[in-house]
């Protein structure tokens, strides 16, 4: 199953691999595109959700993205699931490191490694 949503500068493609929901993002995560990412991460009713966000094509992320990732991480772990980030670009990784989010949410250098972890 594949679901694609494009709003402004962000495209979100949602697929499933071995029961893991994979969100492949392309573009920018900011206050204009944040709601789209929130909707894609909404796992209402999912038991122990497992989510990998493929960030290799994310060119920009501001505090909106940080707040969305924190909220998603809290929601997913609260119900026994997990959230991992795959292949964040250098600029996005710098933002994650500046706020210490890379110490909270697992970051992997590739989608394959995030899925296998």
Secondary structure, DSSP 8 states (H G I E B T S, - for coil): --EEEEETTEEEEEEEETTEEEEEEEEEESTTTHHHHHHHH--TT-SS-EEEEEEEEEEEE-HHHHHHHHHHHHHHHHTT-EEEEE---HHHHHHHHHHTGGGTSEEESSHHHHHH-
